[in-house]
Amino acid sequence: MPNKFTFCAANGYARRVDIVRFTRQLVDIESVTGNEAAAGEFLLRELGALGFAARPLPVDSRRFNVYAAAAPQPDLVFSTHMDTVPPFIPSSEDAENIYGRGSCDAKGIIAAQVAAAARLREQGAAVGLLFTVGEETDSAGAKLANHHAPGCRFMINGEPTDNRIAVATKGALHVELVARGRMAHSAYPELGESAAEKLLDALTRLRAMKLPAVDGIGPATLNIGLLSGGRAPNVVADEARASLLFRMVTPSDEFKPRILDLVGDLVEVTFPADSPFVRLRTVESVPTMVAAFSTDIPHLTNWGTPLLFGPGSIHVAHTEGEFLAKKEQAEAVELYVQIARRLLS
């Protein structure tokens, strides 16, 4: 399947766009969360050259989302994110794949969505594009964009789903635990109070907790991502911390009290971020999957009925060998167009 698509710009000339080249250009712009401005400027230039009315939506003094549309009030908007996790890995390619940080999560998806949107615009569809910042951390871009929704009917969010459409996306509940103690010489532990032992006891309780599961979706999961604390091996620890992430399949408001009841006597508990579990619309005949990861979708509630679909495997996202198959990317363009046509018909 070809990797080039013809876009007709507003002034009447046609431009050939190579989606592999487009992807590599984006991958070669370092845009680790917090540093997305250069990627946004590239997209503003490219989308403007393709005839879209493209503009920045400022998020803070340094960063902005990119919004582009073929009509003042599009019926359908494609969306994904510009930011990546660290470290920056420049692009490369072989006959089969594009490699580099963001190749599948989500710069290759950006290229596929731009190609699909341009194809649909040529056919008279009122479509738009929204590319956000901060998805990999706090979805700051999506939260701001939700205040600037154009009144569209549908939003197709792009994440690596192996060209399958998601029936649901799990939520993400970020939990911080802080244990307090009292320092003492380690030779006389009875004179102190170990924060490290309190934290370990709290983590043991949480690991033993039965997590909810939903038929057709699967279970909630727990990851203990960060651990820190103490002063030295010969000092009883006066403070210890842990940062956890629960992938949720039920409302977190039902789950948070269980955590507090279970470990609140040992540690201080806070919930810095909470992205809810969401069931999603599907499209007949398109294969389905369950997204165990979280997305910007819960923070874009004003952008129409959400769907989740994109090329690439989440299993290689965030890895040193991240890649996107060229064939899968080209197929995604066709599938984005087909899904959009069905929704808009």
Order of alpha helices (4+ residues) and beta strands (2+ residues): beta-beta-alpha-alpha-beta-beta-beta-beta-beta-alpha-beta-alpha-beta-beta-beta-alpha-beta-beta-beta-beta-alpha-beta-beta-beta-beta-beta-alpha
